[in-house]
Amino acid sequence: FILLGGWAQFAPQAYAQVTDQVMAKLKSKELIIVAGDVLPPQIDALKAGRSHAQVGQRPFEMGYRAPTVMIELIEGKKVADPVFTGLDECTAENVGTCLAK
């Protein structure tokens, strides 16, 4: 099951109540949940076994690189299209180290 966006996990109590009903399937991996975003509520869900993978954008990297790209565009320089800032891919195995610094 893929959650397109992390919105479902932004209400941790409600998400826990829903996933409580399928925890046996989650533990046995009969049901796999992959969700978007790697913000604290999503990482907490992953650590609790309520998802199997979280994939998230890197908003800090986007904000850090945006001014440079804009200046290069204003100066008429070519920039990469698209500008890829990477993704964080978190699983139970790497949850402690998966987020970009």
N, CA, C and O of each residue as an XYZ file, in Angstrom:
404
protein
N       0.854     -1.167      0.000
C       0.000      0.000      0.000
C       0.896      1.224      0.000
O       1.818      1.316      0.810
N       0.642      2.151     -0.883
C       1.460      3.360     -0.967
C       0.611      4.561     -0.581
O      -0.441      4.804     -1.173
N       1.069      5.304      0.405
C       0.426      6.562      0.772
C       1.075      7.657     -0.060
O       2.261      7.943      0.106
N       0.321      8.261     -0.938
C       0.869      9.332     -1.767
C       0.826     10.623     -0.973
O      -0.171     11.345     -0.994
N       1.895     10.903     -0.284
C       1.962     12.049      0.607
C       1.889     11.568      2.042
O       1.344     10.502      2.328
N       2.431     12.347      2.919
C       2.481     11.942      4.315
C       1.300     12.396      5.136
O       1.286     12.203      6.352
N       0.304     12.997      4.503
C      -0.813     13.593      5.233
C      -1.476     12.625      6.197
O      -1.876     13.025      7.290
N      -1.600     11.366      5.819
C      -2.280     10.400      6.695
C      -1.541     10.231      8.021
O      -2.157      9.933      9.044
N      -0.232     10.422      8.003
C       0.568     10.222      9.209
C       0.747     11.508     10.018
O       1.394     11.488     11.065
N       0.182     12.623      9.550
C       0.296     13.876     10.297
C      -0.646     13.916     11.495
O      -0.554     14.818     12.328
N      -1.544     12.952     11.587
C      -2.419     12.809     12.749
C      -2.034     11.486     13.415
O      -2.711     10.474     13.234
N      -0.944     11.500     14.185
C      -0.382     10.249     14.703
C      -1.365      9.372     15.472
O      -1.339      8.149     15.336
N      -2.228      9.983     16.278
C      -3.167      9.179     17.063
C      -4.157      8.468     16.142
O      -4.415      7.276     16.313
N      -4.707      9.179     15.179
C      -5.660      8.571     14.244
C      -4.973      7.509     13.389
O      -5.539      6.444     13.144
N      -3.755      7.800     12.938
C      -3.012      6.829     12.128
C      -2.733      5.561     12.936
O      -2.834      4.452     12.412
N      -2.384      5.728     14.210
C      -2.134      4.572     15.078
C      -3.412      3.757     15.271
O      -3.374      2.526     15.262
N      -4.538      4.440     15.445
C      -5.801      3.718     15.623
C      -6.143      2.886     14.389
O      -6.643      1.768     14.512
N      -5.879      3.421     13.218
C      -6.156      2.689     11.979
C      -5.183      1.525     11.820
O      -5.593      0.403     11.520
N      -3.899      1.793     12.021
C      -2.910      0.729     11.815
C      -2.939     -0.324     12.923
O      -2.483     -1.449     12.717
N      -3.472      0.029     14.101
C      -3.635     -0.979     15.159
C      -4.442     -2.171     14.647
O      -4.211     -3.309     15.057
N      -5.380     -1.903     13.758
C      -6.272     -2.947     13.252
C      -5.569     -3.915     12.303
O      -6.085     -4.998     12.026
N      -4.399     -3.530     11.807
C      -3.687     -4.373     10.832
C      -2.237     -4.632     11.242
O      -1.417     -5.005     10.403
N      -1.914     -4.441     12.515
C      -0.523     -4.595     12.957
C       0.025     -5.996     12.692
O       1.200     -6.136     12.355
N      -0.789     -7.022     12.835
C      -0.301     -8.381     12.564
C       0.115     -8.508     11.099
O       1.133     -9.128     10.789
N      -0.670     -7.924     10.209
C      -0.332     -7.968      8.780
C       0.908     -7.129      8.487
O       1.720     -7.496      7.638
N       1.057     -6.011      9.183
C       2.247     -5.177      8.997
C       3.494     -5.925      9.478
O       4.524     -5.918      8.804
N       3.398     -6.560     10.629
C       4.552     -7.284     11.181
C       4.962     -8.464     10.308
O       6.150     -8.743     10.149
N       3.974     -9.157      9.743
C       4.279    -10.314      8.891
C       4.620     -9.897      7.460
O       5.004    -10.724      6.632
N       4.474     -8.618      7.190
C       4.696     -8.049      5.849
C       3.709     -8.583      4.813
O       3.978     -8.576      3.611
N       2.569     -9.042      5.303
C       1.464     -9.358      4.401
C       0.915     -8.048      3.833
O       0.430     -8.002      2.702
N       1.000     -6.994      4.631
C       0.641     -5.640      4.214
C       1.886     -4.781      4.363
O       2.470     -4.708      5.445
N       2.288     -4.139      3.294
C       3.456     -3.256      3.298
C       2.966     -1.833      3.080
O       2.180     -1.576      2.169
N       3.421     -0.921      3.901
C       3.075      0.489      3.727
C       4.342      1.263      3.403
O       5.321      1.229      4.149
N       4.302      1.958      2.278
C       5.356      2.879      1.861
C       4.697      4.245      1.782
O       3.665      4.402      1.129
N       5.281      5.226      2.438
C       4.632      6.531      2.506
C       5.601      7.656      2.185
O       6.819      7.506      2.282
N       5.030      8.773      1.805
C       5.815      9.957      1.492
C       6.087     10.782      2.734
O       5.296     10.801      3.677
N       7.196     11.447      2.714
C       7.680     12.374      3.738
C       8.469     11.662      4.831
O       8.246     10.493      5.143
N       9.390     12.415      5.391
C      10.263     11.895      6.443
C      10.349     12.888      7.605
O      11.397     13.056      8.227
N       9.224     13.534      7.874
C       9.149     14.448      9.004
C       8.941     13.634     10.285
O       8.648     12.441     10.203
N       9.081     14.240     11.454
C       9.000     13.475     12.701
C       7.810     12.524     12.829
O       8.007     11.390     13.264
N       6.569     12.929     12.469
C       5.477     11.953     12.609
C       5.666     10.704     11.743
O       5.294      9.602     12.145
N       6.246     10.885     10.555
C       6.467      9.741      9.674
C       7.586      8.844     10.204
O       7.475      7.618     10.158
N       8.643      9.442     10.697
C       9.750      8.654     11.248
C       9.283      7.897     12.491
O       9.678      6.752     12.711
N       8.442      8.539     13.298
C       7.889      7.851     14.473
C       7.044      6.649     14.049
O       7.113      5.589     14.671
N       6.247      6.814     12.991
C       5.426      5.703     12.494
C       6.311      4.562     12.013
O       6.021      3.392     12.265
N       7.382      4.904     11.327
C       8.318      3.888     10.839
C       8.952      3.137     12.011
O       9.013      1.907     12.007
N       9.419      3.873     13.003
C      10.042      3.246     14.173
C       9.070      2.338     14.924
O       9.472      1.339     15.520
N       7.787      2.699     14.886
C       6.763      1.914     15.585
C       6.265      0.736     14.755
O       5.384     -0.004     15.194
N       6.819      0.558     13.564
C       6.393     -0.551     12.713
C       5.093     -0.297     11.984
O       4.461     -1.234     11.494
N       4.683      0.966     11.906
C       3.423      1.320     11.253
C       3.608      1.686      9.783
O       2.646      2.024      9.094
N       4.841      1.615      9.312
C       5.152      1.708      7.887
C       6.451      0.941      7.686
O       7.161      0.640      8.645
N       6.747      0.633      6.451
C       7.959     -0.126      6.138
C       9.015      0.728      5.458
O      10.206      0.420      5.515
N       8.578      1.795      4.821
C       9.515      2.702      4.157
C       8.883      4.077      4.072
O       7.673      4.222      3.898
N       9.729      5.073      4.196
C       9.334      6.474      4.049
C      10.296      7.088      3.045
O      11.509      6.900      3.139
N       9.755      7.814      2.098
C      10.578      8.486      1.094
C      10.220      9.961      1.145
O       9.053     10.330      1.015
N      11.229     10.803      1.334
C      10.933     12.219      1.487
C      11.871     13.125      0.738
O      13.027     12.795      0.472
N      11.330     14.286      0.406
C      12.118     15.330     -0.233
C      13.058     15.955      0.794
O      12.989     15.664      1.988
N      13.918     16.804      0.304
C      14.866     17.503      1.168
C      14.609     19.013      1.092
O      15.276     19.716      0.334
N      13.647     19.510      1.872
C      13.292     20.922      1.777
C      14.439     21.866      2.123
O      14.538     22.943      1.534
N      15.303     21.496      3.056
C      16.440     22.358      3.377
C      17.328     22.517      2.150
O      17.746     23.627      1.821
N      17.617     21.409      1.475
C      18.458     21.450      0.278
C      17.803     22.288     -0.813
O      18.486     23.028     -1.520
N      16.487     22.178     -0.954
C      15.764     22.976     -1.950
C      15.926     24.464     -1.656
O      16.242     25.257     -2.543
N      15.704     24.825     -0.399
C      15.828     26.228     -0.014
C      17.247     26.740     -0.109
O      17.471     27.899     -0.459
N      18.201     25.890      0.198
C      19.610     26.267      0.140
C      20.050     26.521     -1.302
O      20.783     27.473     -1.572
N      19.602     25.671     -2.225
C      20.050     25.778     -3.611
C      19.239     26.766     -4.442
O      19.741     27.269     -5.447
N      18.010     27.056     -4.055
C      17.129     27.902     -4.862
C      17.721     29.275     -5.189
O      17.663     29.677     -6.350
N      18.284     30.012     -4.233
C      18.828     31.328     -4.583
C      19.941     31.255     -5.631
O      20.002     32.095     -6.529
N      20.807     30.273     -5.521
C      21.891     30.126     -6.496
C      21.330     29.858     -7.885
O      21.785     30.441     -8.868
N      20.352     28.983     -7.960
C      19.735     28.670     -9.254
C      19.059     29.911     -9.826
O      19.185     30.187    -11.019
N      18.352     30.652     -9.000
C      17.672     31.867     -9.474
C      18.676     32.893     -9.989
O      18.452     33.504    -11.034
N      19.763     33.086     -9.279
C      20.789     34.038     -9.729
C      21.377     33.590    -11.056
O      21.578     34.408    -11.954
N      21.655     32.301    -11.186
C      22.194     31.792    -12.451
C      21.206     32.013    -13.592
O      21.618     32.357    -14.699
N      19.928     31.823    -13.346
C      18.918     32.073    -14.377
C      18.863     33.550    -14.749
O      18.788     33.895    -15.928
N      18.901     34.415    -13.749
C      18.885     35.861    -14.007
C      20.089     36.270    -14.836
O      19.988     37.140    -15.701
N      21.223     35.646    -14.576
C      22.452     35.954    -15.313
C      22.491     35.287    -16.684
O      23.470     35.429    -17.417
N      21.431     34.563    -17.033
C      21.367     33.925    -18.340
C      22.147     32.629    -18.449
O      22.338     32.111    -19.549
N      22.592     32.107    -17.341
C      23.341     30.848    -17.356
C      22.378     29.666    -17.471
O      21.204     29.766    -17.116
N      22.893     28.562    -17.968
C      22.097     27.343    -18.031
C      22.149     26.648    -16.674
O      23.185     26.603    -16.011
N      21.019     26.121    -16.294
C      20.944     25.343    -15.059
C      20.343     23.980    -15.388
O      19.651     23.814    -16.392
N      20.615     23.038    -14.543
C      20.058     21.697    -14.738
C      18.532     21.767    -14.705
O      17.955     22.530    -13.929
N      17.894     20.980    -15.539
C      16.438     20.927    -15.563
C      16.021     19.477    -15.698
O      16.161     18.896    -16.774
N      15.520     18.890    -14.649
C      15.203     19.479    -13.354
C      16.430     19.547    -12.449
O      17.449     18.903    -12.700
N      16.305     20.336    -11.404
C      17.344     20.393    -10.378
C      16.976     19.321     -9.344
O      15.967     19.441     -8.650
N      17.780     18.300     -9.252
C      17.504     17.190     -8.339
C      18.212     17.433     -7.018
O      19.433     17.579     -6.971
N      17.445     17.473     -5.961
C      18.021     17.721     -4.638
C      18.098     16.460     -3.792
O      18.490     16.510     -2.626
N      17.731     15.352     -4.369
C      17.839     14.090     -3.656
C      16.597     13.735     -2.869
O      15.692     14.548     -2.680
N      16.585     12.518     -2.424
C      15.498     11.997     -1.603
C      16.093     11.252     -0.419
O      17.167     10.658     -0.512
N      15.389     11.296      0.672
C      15.754     10.468      1.815
C      14.884      9.220      1.753
O      13.660      9.313      1.655
N      15.511      8.065      1.812
C      14.810      6.784      1.760
C      15.050      6.071      3.084
O      16.155      5.608      3.366
N      14.009      5.991      3.880
C      14.143      5.444      5.225
C      13.404      4.115      5.361
O      12.278      3.959      4.890
N      14.061      3.170      6.009
C      13.473      1.871      6.337
C      13.785      1.577      7.805
O      14.516      2.325      8.454
N      13.234      0.504      8.308
C      13.518      0.122      9.696
C      15.007     -0.118      9.901
O      15.538      0.133     10.983
N      15.677     -0.602      8.867
C      17.100     -0.924      8.978
C      17.998      0.315      9.036
O      19.073      0.262      9.633
N      17.577      1.428      8.426
C      18.456      2.602      8.383
C      17.835      3.842      9.014
O      18.333      4.950      8.809
N      16.769      3.678      9.768
C      16.022      4.825     10.282
C      16.885      5.790     11.103
O      16.568      6.977     11.173
N      17.938      5.320     11.707
C      18.793      6.194     12.505
C      19.761      7.031     11.693
O      20.337      7.988     12.210
N      19.949      6.687     10.431
C      20.957      7.369      9.610
C      20.450      7.805      8.241
O      21.240      8.293      7.434
N      19.176      7.649      7.955
C      18.679      7.858      6.593
C      18.480      9.315      6.199
O      18.427      9.615      5.006
N      18.372     10.210      7.136
C      18.077     11.602      6.799
C      19.347     12.364      6.451
O      20.363     12.256      7.137
N      19.270     13.140      5.368
C      20.410     13.963      4.958
C      20.678     15.004      6.030
O      19.763     15.506      6.682
N      21.925     15.307      6.190
C      22.312     16.316      7.185
C      22.355     17.675      6.531
O      22.660     18.668      7.192
